């Protein structure tokens, strides 16, 4: 299914979780993710997903030999822009702001380092909630990725606690998940020129049977 933002040539992914946070990836630009259940809930509503922290990574490229340069910490202005976008959305639904956490961001940097070779939206299977995105623009930012995920707001129906019209909404619900308090993110330049973004959230959100707010 082609989303209205297809012209931006962006893609995003999110992990679905069971009680033990077993992941199931899905692209925001494609079909909804497979519904995963906790042991005592039904497969209705939003699936359980947790993502913590996102730290920015800039100027990272795969070398000809396949090795990867060290990923620097995201510049403070980019972190502030990312948090401004995310926390404005959280305030709009009455949930507290996320706080940047370097330990969470370190996990995001670690996974971004792994994925620069192929730029594939594959999840790290860490204990955090995780949103992924990539963009062809070399200036693609953490805030750009956050806006992409927040664009799913119209596809979330709170009364039924579900994604509607066969669209993705779990990236949005993770960003505004009340129980998530810390975030860290990273970005890296892939060998093909695209920019890869990882955002981790702690505690993870999107649990089956629970509402984000």
C-alpha positions, 0 to 999 in steps of 0.5 A, spaced: 500 500 500 502 506 498 502 511 503 501 519 502 508 520 504 511 515 498 514 521 495 519 522 500 522 516 499 522 514 506 521 507 510 520 505 517 519 499 521 517 497 528 518 491 532 512 487 535 512 484 542 510 478 546 510 478 553 518 477 552 518 482 547 519 477 541 520 482 535 516 482 528 518 487 523 513 491 519 514 497 514 510 503 515 510 504 508 507 497 507 502 492 510 500 492 518 505 488 522 503 481 524 499 481 531 503 478 537 499 476 543 501 476 550 500 470 554 493 472 557 491 477 552 487 477 545 490 479 538 485 485 538 488 492 538 495 495 538 500 489 538 505 490 544 512 494 542 517 497 546 522 502 543 527 506 548 532 511 546 534 514 540 541 517 539 544 520 532 549 518 528 552 522 523 558 521 517 558 514 518 560 510 512 561 503 510 568 502 507 570 498 501 573 492 505 566 492 509 568 495 516 565 501 519 567 507 522 566 509 529 559 512 530 559 519 533 554 522 538 548 526 535 549 533 535 546 536 541 541 541 536 539 535 532 537 531 539 533 537 541 530 538 534 528 530 535 525 531 542 521 537 540 518 534 535 516 527 539 515 531 546 510 536 542 506 530 540 506 527 547 504 533 550 498 533 545 495 527 548 497 529 555 503 524 556 509 526 560 515 528 555 521 523 554 528 524 556 534 523 552 538 517 555 545 516 553 545 508 555 539 507 550 542 511 545 548 507 545 544 501 543 541 505 537 548 507 535 550 500 536 545 497 531 546 503 526 553 501 526 551 493 524 546 496 519 550 501 515 553 495 510 546 493 507 541 499 510 536 494 511 530 495 516 531 489 521 530 489 528 536 488 533 531 484 538 534 488 544 530 489 550 528 496 548 522 498 544 525 500 537 523 504 531 527 504 524 527 509 518 531 510 512 531 516 507 535 517 501 536 525 503 543 525 505 540 531 510 535 526 513 535 527 520 532 524 527 526 529 527 525 527 520 524 520 522 520 522 528 515 526 523 514 520 519 512 516 525 508 521 527 504 521 521 501 515 522 497 518 528 491 519 523 491 511 522 490 510 530 483 509 532 483 510 540 476 507 541 478 501 538 485 501 540 487 499 533 490 501 526 485 503 521 484 502 514 489 496 514 495 502 515 501 502 520 500 506 526 505 502 531 511 507 530 506 513 532 503 509 538 510 507 541 512 515 540 506 517 545 506 511 549 505 513 556 509 508 560 515 510 556 520 515 559 527 514 556 529 515 549 535 514 545 537 515 537 542 514 532 543 515 525 548 513 520 550 513 512 549 507 509 554 504 504 548 506 498 548 513 500 541 512 504 541 515 512 539 509 517 535 511 523 534 507 529 530 510 535 530 506 542 524 507 547 525 505 555 520 501 557 518 499 551 511 500 549 505 497 544 503 492 549 497 488 546 490 490 550 493 496 553 492 503 550 498 508 549 494 514 553 
